[in-house]
């Protein structure tokens, strides 16, 4: 079970995962809540009855880029035509960076740069343009970029995405990435 609790301990959203939800790795689910700070609790019980739980803090909020809003940046792999979130990378040639952009209009002049760096504000190791794709919602778009990591040595990095509409202030979202030896 996954639950979101307010700072005063009130459960505001939850989901019980079934056997079909638990196939594959990582296990992914989504909960809808109002913007704010929350405690996420994930609890599980194995077939022998032993259980455990893990808690961590999250802030549910969208970033700003002028009149547009940005989701958080998610990293993963493209497999069988689908995006699969992943937290740690090894021998993969590239990582897919993806975020959602809200409030945009088709045909609007919006640009995006996705960078890979060693630190939050350090110099970029590489920079590449993001690609926008429409969704089923008229004001929601996906931003994608394939970030090459195959030649990188193992270590910790950050992926930064900066988005701006022409004549408007830009916004930036950042996600750490770890490359391990495999």
N, C-alpha and C positions, 0 to 999 in steps of 0.2 A: 504494500500500500504506500502511496505517496500523498502527503498532505502539506498544505501551506497554512502557516499560523501567523496571525498578526503579532506585533511586539508585545501585546498584553496576553498572548496565549490562546486567542480564539481561532478555531479552525474555520477557514474561509473557503477552501477548495480541497478536494481530495479525489483520488482515483484508486480503485483496486484493480490490480493487473491480473489478468487471467493467464492460463498456460500459453495461449497463442501470443500474448504480449511479451512473454519471457523468452521467446526464441531469438537466437542471435545475440550479438554484442556490438555496440552497447545497447542497453535497453533504453528506449526513448518514449517519453510521454509528454503531454502538454496540459497545463491548467490555466484557466483564464481568471485573472484577478484585476482589481483596480491598481493604478500605480501606487507604489509604496514599498516599505521594507517588510520582509517576511522571513520566517524561519521555515526551511524545507525539512521535512522529516521523511525518510525512507525507511520502512520497516519490512522485514521479511522473516518467514518461518520456513525452515527446510522440512523435508518429508519425515524426519525423525522427531520433529517437534521443537528443535533448537531454533532460537530466534535471535535477532539483533536489530539495531536501528542506528542510523547515522543522521545527524543534523548539520545544516549549514545555513548561513545567512545569504539572502539574495535581495536585490533591489529590482522591482519590476518597474521599468521606466523606458521610454523611448528617447533616443538622442535627437538633437535638433540640427538641421541643416537649412537655415533660412526658414521658409514656410513649410518645409518638409520634415518628416519624422523618420528616424532610422532605428531599425531593430538592432539587437546585439549582433556581433559578427560570430558566425558559426563556421568551424573548420571540419572538413571531412574528406570523403572520397566519392568519386562518381563510379558507381557499380551498377551494371545492367540498366543504364539510363536513369538511375535514381541517385539522389544525394544521400549519403550515409554518414552521419556525424561520427567523428572519431576524436579521441583526446591525445593519443600518443602515436608517433609515426616512426617508421624504421626505414625500410628499403624502398618505399614508394618514390616514384619519380616526381610526383607533384601532389599538392594538397589543394582541394577546392575550398575557396573562401566564399561565403554566401551571406547576404543580409537582405532584409526587406526594406523597401523605401515606400513610405506612405505620403500621400498628398501631392504626388507628382502628376503631371499631365502628359499624355502621349504627345510627342513632338516638342516638348519643352527642352530647352538646352541645359542639360544636366551632365556634369562630368564626374568621373570617379577615378581615383588612383589607389591602387592596392600596393603596399610596400611590405617588404620583409626586412627586419632589422634585428640587431642583437639586444636592443633595449627600447624602452618606451619612447624616448625622444632622441635616440642616437641616429646616426646617419643610416640611410637606407642601403641595404646590400643590393636590392633590386627594386624597381618600381615598374608597374605595368598597368595598363588601363583596365577598368572593370567593364563588363558587358551587361547591359540591362535587358531584361526579358519581361514582357507583360504577364499578368496573371489573370484569373477570372474576375478580379475586382478592378474597376476602371481607374482607381487612384492608388493601386498597389503594384509595385514592380519588384523583381528580384535582381540583385546585383551579384554577379558571379565573376570569379577570376581563378585561373589555374596558376598556383604559385609553385614554381619549380624548386624542389628541395633535395633532389637526388644527389647532387654533388656536395651538399653541405656536410660538414663534420657533425657528429652528435653534439647536442647541447640545447640550451634554451634560447628561444627567439621570440619575436612578436610579429604578428601580422597586423598592419594598420590599414584601414580603409578610410579615405577622405572623400566626401561627396559634397558637391556644391552646384546650385543652379546659377545660371548666368546673372551677375549683378546682385547676388545674395550671399550672405555669410555661409561658409561651409561648416560641416560637422565631421567629426572623426570618431570611429569606433575601433577598439583594439582588442586582440585576443592573443594570449600567450600560446606558444607551440613548443613542444618538446620532441626532439629527434633523438632516438636511442639507437644503440648498436643492435643489430639483429643478425 
